[in-house]
Structure formats: structure tokens, C-alpha cells
């Protein structure tokens, strides 16, 4: 919904389903029993065009995770992540956001989480034929291990792309 010439408000709702094959295992754990679930997500995004190439974005999500077999993992969470989006034609392009997530496990025996979440996916164009990209993501993920039903996951990576001809690129990637 366009609020003004530079301001936009987006409301959305989705349901995602995660389903593993009943026979799939990892370290002796049946993944379907531990991780099959559906997630209902209600999102609100406020967007304000600061410049033709830069947009301020504030995203808020409410998520309800419900597990098919292991109700110990059922949880509700809310996150607020302010950040910026940079158009592909900008010297630096991509997205960056950092915020806060409150993760409420519905089982009293499991500790809740409150903390920082972040997402960075940026490219810097050094020359018309050389780009350097960086990504960092920090958020929660569900575990197959009943003793540790969720964990904070941080992953990062770097990509260097060198264009040698109109249809030939070389890409070098590293991640942690």
C-alpha cells in the first residue's frame, strides 16, 4: 500500500511447511519426527525511499512454529529488523538489517531466547569487471537434538567475481 510518493507499507501472511522423508535420519535421529512443522508468518514492512538508490526498511515478523510430532519445540516469536536496501546500480548494492528477536518456546522446560538477529548481503563494485560480495546472517534455527531444540546460527561468506569477457566470469567463494 503506497502511503505517499516515497513511503510504502506492506502487510503479508504466509504459511510454510517443512517436511522430511519419514526414513531420513541424521546421527540416528529421525528428522521427520524432530523437525516436520508448519510456520505461520505475519509480516509488516515499512519502506521509505531516502534516495533513488537507497531505501530505509523496517521489517517486523510474528511467527508461530508448530511441530507435527514434537510439541516440545512449538514456539512463537517476534522480530523487528531496521535496515537499508541499495539498488543494483549503486556502488554498494544489496541489503543490510540488524534487529532484535524474542523467541518464546511454549514449553516451560525450554529456555526462551532474546537477542540480536542480523542479515547482510552486499556487493561492492570496484570496477565494471570486478565485484566483491559479503554476507552475514545471524538468526535462530531448529535442531534435531531434543536436548537443544534450537540454536543461534551465524554464517558468513565472501564472493569475488571477475568478468573476463562478456560471457565469462570467474567466481571465488569462501564461507564460514
Rosetta blueprint (number, residue, H / E / L):
1 X L
2 X E
3 X L
4 X L
5 X L
6 X L
7 X E
8 X E
9 X E
10 X E
11 X E
12 X E
13 X E
14 X E
15 X E
16 X E
17 X E
18 X E
19 X L
20 X L
21 X L
22 X L
23 X L
24 X L
25 X E
26 X E
27 X L
28 X L
29 X E
30 X E
31 X H
32 X H
33 X H
34 X H
35 X H
36 X L
37 X E
38 X E
39 X E
40 X E
41 X E
42 X E
43 X E
44 X E
45 X E
46 X E
47 X E
48 X E
49 X E
50 X L
51 X L
52 X L
53 X L
54 X E
55 X E
56 X E
57 X E
58 X E
59 X E
60 X E
61 X E
62 X E
63 X E
64 X E
65 X E
66 X E
67 X E
68 X L
69 X L
70 X L
71 X H
72 X H
73 X H
74 X L
75 X E
76 X E
77 X E
78 X E
79 X E
80 X E
81 X E
82 X E
83 X E
84 X E
85 X E
86 X E
87 X L
88 X L
89 X L
90 X L
91 X L
92 X E
93 X E
94 X E
95 X E
96 X E
97 X E
98 X E
99 X E
100 X E
101 X E
102 X E
103 X E
104 X E
105 X E
106 X L
107 X L
108 X L
109 X L
110 X L
111 X L
112 X L
113 X E
114 X E
115 X E
116 X E
117 X E
118 X E
119 X E
120 X E
121 X E
122 X E
123 X E
124 X E
125 X E
126 X E
127 X E
128 X L
129 X L
130 X E
131 X E
132 X E
133 X E
134 X E
135 X E
136 X E
137 X E
138 X E
139 X E
140 X E
141 X E
142 X E
143 X L
144 X L
145 X L
146 X L
147 X L
148 X L
149 X L
150 X E
151 X E
152 X E
153 X E
154 X E
155 X E
156 X E
157 X E
158 X E
159 X E
160 X E
161 X E
162 X E
163 X E
164 X E
165 X E
166 X L
167 X L
168 X E
169 X E
170 X E
171 X E
172 X E
173 X E
174 X E
175 X E
176 X L
